[in-house]
Amino acid sequence: MEENPMITQVKLMEEFNLTRKQVQKLIKDLREDGLIERQGSNRSGKWVVKK
């Protein structure tokens, strides 16, 4: 996400060989931990990785 902020769930699924449900859970956990946030809309937004 840091290298490609515009990455989609589908691309994450393909790259890491995960199901959509697994990707959604990981994203949810990262957001709750304050490690990532979404800027913009779901379709045209981007991921921001916080350090």
GROMACS elastic network, one bead per residue, 0.5 to 0.9 nm:
[ bonds ]
;  ai    aj funct       b0    kb
    1     6     6  0.74840   500
    1     7     6  0.64403   500
    1    12     6  0.89968   500
    1    36     6  0.87746   500
    1    46     6  0.87298   500
    1    47     6  0.62844   500
    1    48     6  0.75199   500
    1    49     6  0.69732   500
    2     5     6  0.57353   500
    2    47     6  0.75646   500
    2    48     6  0.70099   500
    2    49     6  0.58039   500
    4     7     6  0.55929   500
    4    46     6  0.85990   500
    4    47     6  0.82084   500
    5     8     6  0.88171   500
    5    45     6  0.84685   500
    5    48     6  0.65655   500
    5    49     6  0.83143   500
    6    44     6  0.77343   500
    6    45     6  0.68288   500
    6    47     6  0.64745   500
    7    10     6  0.82805   500
    7    11     6  0.63475   500
    7    12     6  0.71070   500
    7    46     6  0.76058   500
    7    47     6  0.78436   500
    8    11     6  0.52247   500
    8    12     6  0.63368   500
    8    13     6  0.86153   500
    8    43     6  0.88778   500
    9    12     6  0.50188   500
    9    13     6  0.60620   500
    9    14     6  0.86589   500
    9    20     6  0.69192   500
    9    23     6  0.66083   500
    9    24     6  0.76053   500
   10    14     6  0.62926   500
   10    15     6  0.86256   500
   10    19     6  0.89471   500
   10    20     6  0.72718   500
   10    23     6  0.87846   500
   11    14     6  0.51085   500
   11    15     6  0.60015   500
   11    16     6  0.85267   500
   12    15     6  0.50984   500
   12    16     6  0.59905   500
   12    17     6  0.78554   500
   12    18     6  0.76200   500
   12    20     6  0.86873   500
   12    23     6  0.70577   500
   13    16     6  0.55839   500
   13    17     6  0.53671   500
   13    19     6  0.58953   500
   13    20     6  0.62839   500
   13    22     6  0.83830   500
   13    23     6  0.65754   500
   14    17     6  0.51367   500
   14    18     6  0.69353   500
   14    19     6  0.86611   500
   15    18     6  0.80512   500
   18    21     6  0.81153   500
   18    22     6  0.60600   500
   18    23     6  0.65663   500
   19    22     6  0.52013   500
   19    23     6  0.64005   500
   19    24     6  0.86845   500
   20    23     6  0.51284   500
   20    24     6  0.61013   500
   20    25     6  0.86147   500
   21    24     6  0.51033   500
   21    25     6  0.61896   500
   21    26     6  0.86703   500
   22    25     6  0.51733   500
   22    26     6  0.62316   500
   22    27     6  0.86590   500
   23    26     6  0.51482   500
   23    27     6  0.61550   500
   23    28     6  0.85246   500
   24    27     6  0.51651   500
   24    28     6  0.60577   500
   24    29     6  0.86084   500
   25    28     6  0.50138   500
   25    29     6  0.61197   500
   25    30     6  0.85940   500
   26    29     6  0.51294   500
   26    30     6  0.61503   500
   26    31     6  0.85826   500
   27    30     6  0.51210   500
   27    31     6  0.61068   500
   27    32     6  0.85765   500
   27    36     6  0.80486   500
   28    31     6  0.51825   500
   28    32     6  0.61584   500
   28    33     6  0.86387   500
   29    32     6  0.51214   500
   29    33     6  0.61687   500
   29    34     6  0.86459   500
   29    35     6  0.88196   500
   30    33     6  0.51428   500
   30    34     6  0.62916   500
   30    35     6  0.53066   500
   30    36     6  0.58781   500
   30    37     6  0.83896   500
   31    34     6  0.50344   500
   31    35     6  0.58956   500
   31    36     6  0.51769   500
   31    37     6  0.59410   500
   31    38     6  0.85611   500
   32    35     6  0.76985   500
   32    36     6  0.84706   500
   33    36     6  0.79993   500
   34    37     6  0.72334   500
   34    49     6  0.89837   500
   34    50     6  0.73073   500
   35    48     6  0.85305   500
   35    49     6  0.60415   500
   35    50     6  0.50632   500
   35    51     6  0.66953   500
   36    47     6  0.67015   500
   36    48     6  0.55295   500
   36    50     6  0.55656   500
   36    51     6  0.86629   500
   37    46     6  0.85243   500
   37    47     6  0.58345   500
   37    48     6  0.52955   500
   37    49     6  0.67303   500
   37    50     6  0.77233   500
   38    41     6  0.79687   500
   38    42     6  0.80217   500
   38    45     6  0.68005   500
   38    46     6  0.58506   500
   38    48     6  0.61784   500
   38    49     6  0.89710   500
   39    42     6  0.85245   500
   39    45     6  0.54242   500
   39    46     6  0.54243   500
   39    47     6  0.62839   500
   39    48     6  0.70244   500
   40    43     6  0.82633   500
   40    44     6  0.65712   500
   40    46     6  0.64567   500
   40    47     6  0.88342   500
   41    44     6  0.53719   500
   41    46     6  0.79856   500
   42    45     6  0.55937   500
   42    46     6  0.81000   500
   43    46     6  0.87763   500
